[in-house]
């Protein structure tokens, strides 16, 4: 046959089927003689009309909620950038004071930086009535050195000038109003400050 196809398109109802192909589109197959004409030429194959598939993506926004940091034990105060602290006005020996702090989940306070000494300690000191409280520094039995309850050597910068004076029995440290240490007899009864790490 030459030229354009001169056939009358049948008026009968056309049946359509959907066929998926590898290219990801959908092919519409028309199975009539009329539709076997493609681009002006007869073909024994079935005409496939490619229709693109439109896909959509839904993005859900997620919100992350950060739980505020707080002290888990009653009476403890959080100082931002530091830890949780609590003063006990009830006077105890150094060892009994330390046991109380441990029951709370912490230990006696150790001033490890000038910032902690200037930003945290003054507030805690006021709440114990300006009476030098026990701190987490002591001289282990049978040793000639001072350490913190964290096992670190006590720095000379932690002490008041002239301390520790190494008097017999004075193996526990308390802090004065500016946060410097002096050695006292561990059996003395004093207020104390506990510290719980975050």
Residue, then its C-alpha position, 0 to 999 in steps of 0.5 A: x500500500x502506498x500513501x496514507x492509509x485510507x481506512x474508515x475507523x471502525x465505530x465499534x467499541x475499542x478495548x484497552x489494556x494496560x501494560x507495564x514496561x521496563x522503562x517505567x512508563x505505562x503502555x496503552x494497547x489498542x487491539x483493532x486493525x485501525x490502530x495498527x496503522x502507525x505514522x502512516x504505515x501498516x504494521x502487524x504489531x500492536x501500537x503502543x502509546x507511551x504515557x508517562x507516570x507522574x509520581x509525587x513525594x511527600x516530605x514530613x517535617x520532624x520535630x526533635x524535643x530536647x528534655x531540659x537538663x535538671x538535677x535528679x535529686x531533691x534539693x540539688x541546684x544546677x549551675x549551667x556549665x557545671x554540675x548539681x550541688x547541695x549544701x547540708x547545714x547539718x554538721x557531720x564529721x568528714x567521713x559521715x558527710x562524704x557518706x551522705x553525698x554518696x547516698x545522694x549519688x555524688x560526693x563532696x564538692x571539689x573546686x576544680x577551676x577558678x570559674x567554679x570557685x567564683x561562680x558556684x562556690x559563693x552561692x553555696x557558701x552563703x547557704x551554709x551560714x558562712x561556716x567553712x564547709x567540708x570539701x572533697x579533699x583529704x590526706x589518705x591514711x599512711x600517705x604523705x599527699x593530699x588528693x581529691x575524692x576523684x583521685x586527683x592530686x590536690x593542687x597548691x592553688x587550692x590552698x590558703x597560704x600556709x596550708x596544709x600545715x600537716x598537723x597531726x590528725x588534720x587530714x581533711x579539708x574545708x573551704x573558707x569564704x573565697x573557696x581556698x582550703x585549710x586542713x582540719x581534724x576529720x572528726x570535727x563536725x561541719x556543714x558540707x557541700x555535695x556535688x553530683x555530676x551531670 
